[in-house]
């Protein structure tokens, strides 16, 4: 609704992961580079972790978009706790014929034959498991066994696990020490800093042809204050702030408008944003926003 009002070609703050909007903060750039390094060096396992909404899936979407013809990639988006199901999903992820294969052994043999066929064609096979924190210890151990399928020189199957920090808790279990030894690359994606939050907001506006400073510096500071730099929450808050701005016929979003959105959401009892106790005055919040604004301006 607000796109025409702000002269935008599309929604800049969609909650759907979109590689076109990937903002390479220092942390995101490092994760992208480590992911590419792990793939190029034939790492058996690459593990990417981060809090909910940190941008993990967007990075994976970027890789999928840029993957070359020399790789075959399969994606499992939400694994369950059943190995049989996992093997079935692995065959489906690579679009393998598996009808009539009711037992684990048949699925396993079909998958190994697929890996060998891809290798014969000169292709590397990469399996990406998103939401990997849902994997149980026995499933991870089975993945380790699958990763043993290689020849003397090349890794036939590379596995990328993408998940929330709970994945690390599982990997620290004693029975998975052999699995951990196979992890060649691990990177953890953290939230954005204050200055990065401002740059992130303006980057996404620019992608859809908008004026980068629709959100002034203090508004960006307010977004950081209420979201703590989590990209998904930034998108949610900024999207609603643009709706409020459109409704009020305001060409620029300021800190007061951003705060109004956050407060209104808090009244519903379902707010994902930072909770502000009733004992905290607006003067105290304003003083904090002044400090954050200085950080954003110092880095711009």
N, C-alpha and C positions, 0 to 999 in steps of 0.2 A: 504493500500500500504506500509506503513512504519512498519507494525508489524514484519515482518521477519528481517528487518534491525536492529530493536531494541530488537529482541528476545522476542517478546510479543506473548502470546497465544490468544490475542484478543485486541479490542480497549479499552484503559483505560479511555478515556474521551468522551464516547458517551453522547449525549444530552438526551437520553432516560432514564427515572428513572429506576434504577435497584437496588434491595435490596442487591445484592451481593457486591455492591460497597459502601454501606452506611458507611460513616465516622462519628464516634461518637465524635464530638467535645463536649466541655462542654455544649454548648447550645443544640445540637442535643440529647445528652444523657438525658438531663433534659426533653426535650419534649417527648422522648420515654418513660421515666419513668412515667411522668405525664399521658400520654395516657394509659399506662398499669394500672396505679392506678385508673383512671377514669372508665375503663372497669371493673376492678375487684370489685370496690365499687358500681357498678350499677348506675353510674352517668347518669342522664337523658340526659344531653347535655355536650359534650366535644367540645371546640372550639380551633382549632389550626390555628394561623395566621402567616403570614410572607410575605416578599417581593417576587416578581417574581423571581423564580430560586433559592430560599433559601434552597430547599430540602424537602419541605412539602410532596410532593407526594411520594418521595422515602421512607420516614418514614412510610407512609400508606402502601406502597408495602411490606415493611418488616413485618408490622403487619399481613397483609393478608397471607403472606407466613408462618407465625408462629402461626396463629390462630388455636386453638384446635378444637376437634370434638364437644365440648359442646356449640359452638356458630354457628349461621347462619348469614352470613354477606352478605349484598347487597350494591352495589356501584352505585352511580349516579355521572357521571364525569362532567357534564356540564348542570346544570338545567336552564330552561327558566323561564319566568315570568308568567306562567300560572299554577294555582293550579291543574286544571284538568290534564294537562300534567304531573305535578309533581306526582300526585297519580298514573297515568299510568306508569310513569317511576319507581315508587316504586314497583309496582307489577312486572314489567319486571326485575328490579334489583334482585328480589328474585325468578324469573322464575315462577311466578304464572300464572295460566290460567286466562286470562281476556278478551278473545274474546267475543264479543257480549255485553260487559259492556260499554255502551255509556255514562252513567250518573255518576256523582261524587259519589252519594250514593251507587251505586252498587260496584264501585271500593273500596270505604271506607269499606263496609261490608266485601268484599273479603279479604281485608288486615287485618282487625281485626280478622277474622276467622283464618287466617294464623298465626297471633301472638299467639292466644290461642292454636292452634295446636302445635306450636313449644314449648310453655311453658309446655304443657302436656307431651312432649317428653323429658323434662328436659333440653331444650336448650334455650340459650339467643339469642335474635335477635338484630343485630346491623346494623344500616343504616349509611353509610358513604357518605357524599355529598362533592365532590371535586369542586373547583371553586365556593364555596358557596357565594362569594361576588356578584354573579349574582342573588341571591335570593332577592325578594322584601319583604317589611315589612309584607304584607298580607300573603305571603307564609311562612315566619318564624312564624307568629302567628298560622297558620294552623298546622305547625309542633309541636308547643307547645301543641295544642289541642290533637294531636295524642299521644303525650308523656304522656297524662293523662291516657292512657289505661294501667292499672296495677292492681295488687291485693293488699292486705294489706301489703304484705311483699316484693314483688319483682317488679322490673321494667321490664315490658314486652318488651319495645322497648327502646334501647339506640341509640342516634343520635350523630354522630361525624361530625362537620362542619369544613371543611378545606378551607381556603380562604386567599385572599390578604387583606391588611389593610383596604380596603374599606368596608369589612364586619363589622369591628368595628364601622365605621361611621353609618352604618345602625342600628346596635344594640343599639346605643346611642340615637335613636329616642324615644321620650316620650312614644309612644304607645307600645313600646316593653319592658317596664320596667318589666312586669311579665315574659317575656321570659328570660331576663337577670338574674332574680332571680333563674331560673332553671339551669343556667350554673354552674355546679359543678367544672369544671376544664377549665381554659383558659391558653394557653401557646403561646408565640410569638417567632418565630424562626428568629434569627438575622444572619447577615452575619458573616463569619469567620474572626478572628483576623489574624494578619500577620503570627505569628508562626503556627497557625492552618492551614493556607493556604499551607505552606510548608509541613506540616504533611499530609494534604489532598492529595496533588499531589503525594507524595511518597507512600501513602496508596493505591491509585488507580493503580499506576504502579506495586506495589507488588502483587495486586490481580491477575494480568495477567502475573505474573512471570518475570516482568521486573526489571532492575537495578534501585533501588529507587532514585539514584542520577544522573539519566539521565538529570534532571534539577538541576543545581548547586544552591547553596544558593542564589546567586545574581539573578539568573533566577526566582526563587520562589518569591523573593522580587519584581521583575518586574511584575510578574503575579498579585501579590497582588496590586501593584501600579495601574495597568490598570483596574483591575476588582473590587477593593474595597472588595474583599473577598466573592463575590456572587458565589456560587458553579456552577451554570449553565454557567456563564461567564468564570469561571476558566476552565471548561471543553472545552468551545469553543476556548479559547485562547491557551490552552495547546495542543489541537488536531492540530490546525493549525501550532503551533510551531514545533511539531514533523514532520509535512509534510515539513516545510521549512528545518528542520535539515536533513531529509532524502534526500531532493533534493540537499542539499549542501554537502552530505556525511559527516555529523558531528555527532560523537557519543555522544556528550554532548551538551545540549541546554544551552546557556548562556543568560545573560540579554539583550545583544545587539540584539540577534535573536528574543527574545520575543518582544522587543520594535519595531523591524522591522515589525513583524506581526501586532501589534496594529496600527502602523503608516500607513501601507498599507491599513488596513481595514478602517482607518479614511479617507483616500483619496477617498473612494467610496461614502462617505456621508451617509453610512448606518451602521456606527460603533456603537455597544452597549457599547463599552469600554469608559473609562474615557477620556474626551476631554482635550487635552493639548493646551492651547492658544499659538499662534505664539510668544508671548512675553516671554514665558518660554524657557530658554536655556537648552541644553543637560547637561551642568554642574550643573544646578539646579536640574534637574531630577536625575542625578548621585548622588548628595549629598543626596537626599531623599532616593534613593535606598540603599545607605550606611547605613542609619539609620534603614531601614526596615530589611536589611540583619543582622544587629547586633541583632535585636529582634528575628529573626528566629534562629540564632546560639545560643543565650542565652537560648533558650527553648529546644534546641535539645539535 
